[in-house]
């Protein structure tokens, strides 16, 4: 939660769940936060939570490498379209590069990603599209249940190192990468 943010900052909360992390960021820094939560019931609750806060925008979509509709299991903070489970719902995924461009975000001061295994494809896309260079701080939780997780996280870290450097790293918990020119 300790970042160089101000009221002029833009933050992306990718995988908003209940909105607590976003709430803490807004309370600490008074900045604009875009919450991306594809599970409709969770996004609706987050929307009600922030209905009177103009600093928070809730998007009922997940950020991904392409536009598609998929089925996701609903399992609290472990909800995922990559795991089977009870209570599946249809969710909308949108191309992250397109969304970043549509929102006219030339600078994302902080992007938090906690999307239950889908972080690998999203980060590959952000790196390949060049949009990762618009992100000053990237806070990500990698998940180990994904096939070849160790190999994939190593490849992503190598690619990130071209534009960012790690400020902390706790394997398969949380890590942060700061853009080299920040």
Order of alpha helices (4+ residues) and beta strands (2+ residues): beta-alpha-beta-alpha-beta-beta-beta-beta-alpha-beta-alpha-beta-alpha-beta-beta
